[in-house]
Amino acid sequence: MRLHDPQDAVALLRELAASSELAADGGLDEVVDSAVLTGLLALQETRTTSDPSPAGELCLSTVRHLALAVILASADLD
């Protein structure tokens, strides 16, 4: 599942925590780590892209993932 809307990501995390499928704090850490890693992998891919247009798209993707990580890291699940 790909979450592009931070509100959807927080809602999903709350739902999973409420159903006891994961602990809210641990789950949030994992989601933040995943978003950061995905962003960094997209940024790394720009190094091998010779065409500026796809490289620009990858940079924008990186920004979205890192912004999602920041929003989720600062989310108050209570």
C-alpha positions as CSV (number, residue, x, y, z in Angstrom):
1,M,0.0,0.0,0.0
2,R,1.3,3.4,-0.9
3,L,0.2,6.4,1.2
4,H,0.6,9.7,-0.5
5,D,-1.6,11.7,1.9
6,P,-0.2,12.2,5.4
7,Q,-3.7,12.2,6.9
8,D,-4.4,8.8,5.4
9,A,-1.1,7.5,6.8
10,V,-1.9,8.7,10.3
11,A,-5.4,7.3,10.0
12,L,-4.1,3.9,9.0
13,L,-1.6,3.9,11.8
14,R,-4.3,4.7,14.3
15,E,-6.5,1.9,12.9
16,L,-3.7,-0.6,13.2
17,A,-2.8,0.5,16.7
18,A,-6.5,0.3,17.8
19,S,-6.8,-3.3,16.4
20,S,-3.6,-4.2,18.4
21,E,-1.9,-5.3,15.2
22,L,1.1,-3.1,16.3
23,A,2.1,-0.8,19.0
24,A,1.4,2.8,18.0
25,D,4.9,4.1,18.9
26,G,6.8,1.2,17.3
27,G,4.6,1.3,14.3
28,L,5.1,5.0,13.8
29,D,8.8,4.6,14.0
30,E,8.7,1.9,11.4
31,V,6.5,4.0,9.1
32,V,8.8,7.0,9.5
33,D,11.9,4.9,8.8
34,S,10.3,3.4,5.7
35,A,9.3,6.8,4.3
36,V,12.9,8.2,4.9
37,L,14.4,5.1,3.3
38,T,12.2,5.2,0.3
39,G,13.0,8.9,-0.2
40,L,16.7,8.2,0.1
41,L,16.5,5.3,-2.4
42,A,14.8,7.6,-4.9
43,L,17.5,10.2,-4.4
44,Q,20.2,7.6,-4.9
45,E,18.5,6.6,-8.2
46,T,19.0,10.2,-9.5
47,R,22.7,9.5,-9.6
48,T,22.4,7.0,-12.3
49,T,19.8,8.9,-14.3
50,S,21.4,10.8,-17.2
51,D,18.1,12.5,-18.4
52,P,17.3,15.6,-16.3
53,S,13.5,15.1,-16.5
54,P,13.3,11.7,-14.8
55,A,16.0,12.9,-12.3
56,G,13.7,15.9,-11.5
57,E,10.8,13.6,-11.0
58,L,12.8,11.4,-8.6
59,C,13.8,14.5,-6.6
60,L,10.2,15.5,-6.3
61,S,9.4,12.0,-5.1
62,T,12.2,12.2,-2.6
63,V,10.7,15.5,-1.2
64,R,7.2,13.9,-0.9
65,H,8.6,10.9,1.1
66,L,10.8,13.0,3.4
67,A,7.9,15.4,4.0
68,L,5.7,12.5,4.9
69,A,8.3,11.2,7.3
70,V,8.5,14.6,9.0
71,I,4.7,14.9,9.3
72,L,4.4,11.4,10.7
73,A,7.3,11.8,13.1
74,S,5.6,14.9,14.5
75,A,2.1,13.3,14.6
76,D,0.3,13.0,17.9
77,L,-1.6,9.8,17.9
78,D,-3.3,10.4,21.2
